[in-house]
Amino acid sequence: MNLEIFYNRLPEKLKHILSQLFKLGKEMNIKLYLVGGPVRDLILNREVLDLDLVVNRDLEVLLERLREEFSFKIEPTRFLTAKVYFDDFILDIAETRKEYYPLPGALPEVSPGTLKSDAYRRDFTINALYLEITTNGFSKLIDYVGGVKDLQKKIIRVLKRNSFYEDPTRIIRAVRYEQRFGFKMETGTLSLLKKAVKENVFSTVTPQRLGAEFIRTLREKNVFNPLRRLDELCGFDFLNVSIKLTSEKISSFKRWDSYKYKRDVLCPEIIPLMILLSDLELLELDRISQILELTRAQRSLLKKYVRLDKEKILSLLSKKLSVSKIYDRLNNLDFEIVVCLHLLAKGQARRNLDLYLKKLVGLRLEVTGEDVKNLGIAQGPQIGHLLERLKKARLEGKVKTREDEIRYIKKLGDVDRVSGN
């Protein structure tokens, strides 16, 4: 394999970080390796946005030098790993390790190990590949477990027969990788997964750990296929609530996967979550919100969407409406709720929602309440009423510029004064 091609696929920012770290490691006689997902993605010619590194020894000493020379913020953990915070980037770095699971589903006990023992503690063969870092490049690709061959065969394979018992979150991860890359689980791995599910292996790990892995799945570019596959292999009982993949939800997930307004959603995983949990009782919603460790804002959104009379709103939107009527119907709803309704809607209702999302959401006037006061309108509720009427005029195309808005406000103010309002 051409290692120069792999190196050139990295963004310049990541190359610069690797160069700095290699120089420091060389001075200390410490070898550095790029490992796991970034190596896998370089081989698959996929975008690499982060770095996972291992060093062959003396991680703490290396971290101390990083603090001294670059003043980086560093967060070490008890697993011989650390996070290094660059300006706008987080680097995960670890010492080569071996590990032991005292109980199924427990967190591992780790100790320093060799590069080979580090490879055999990983989840899947395709994530157990190493690129040794050298000056401005990579010197060798190291593969103890046949990961390159499995990438070529497009299969997901565990390294140990008890892998899913050691860490049941790997079941969710296996599905995510399988569907993200369009791979298939190797026959033996699939059998081991089904056996572990049948023996209720999820009960050995906390729901919060499973929930965190599940949330990562909802952040995938395409969520329908992994959710369908999870439903097929193990269902969603590991979340401690009863979740069904209805035809309505399936249709919404498929639309979400190619949704044109996805970039406008600040927290993309909340949309598939709102769809998936839309028919739960409030008590169940509270329970799963705790398991998934959702923020207060996320919990509020879920409750609002569950309580919402979705059929009524879609019915009101199912006829051709003026722009201002569409705005009135939707303006008081959270943006994420409007998105979910758009994914759910059909026919004229979908067209009205599309118009709202394309042109009306976040509509801002150029004049402010202070501008209106400066026109001689007294402080009070009248200013708010005038601004609302101005907004409708803007929606209907009656005003387009700031000057138009000021003229319109003056006209409304004059009319109100004459009528005594």
Protein Blocks (a to p, Z undefined) as FASTA:
>chain_A
ZZklmmmmpcfklmmmmmmmmmmmmmnopacddehjllmmmmnopacfbdcdddfbhklm
mmmmmmmmnopacdddfkopacdddfkbccddddddddddfbghiacddddddfklmmmm
pmbfklmcccdddehiafbdcdfkommmmmmnopacdfbfklmmmmmmlmmmmmmmmmmn
opacdfklmmmmmmmmmnommmmpcfklmmmmmmmmmmpmblklmmmmmmmmnojmlnop
acdddfklmmmmmmmmmccklmmpmblmlmmmmmmmmmccfklmmmmmmmnopafklmmm
mmmmmmpcfklmmmmmmpccdfklmmmmmmmpcfklmmmmmmmpgcjllmmmmmmmmmmg
opacfbdfklmmmnopacdjklmmmmmmmmmmmmnopafbfklmmmmmmmmmmmmmmnoZ
Z
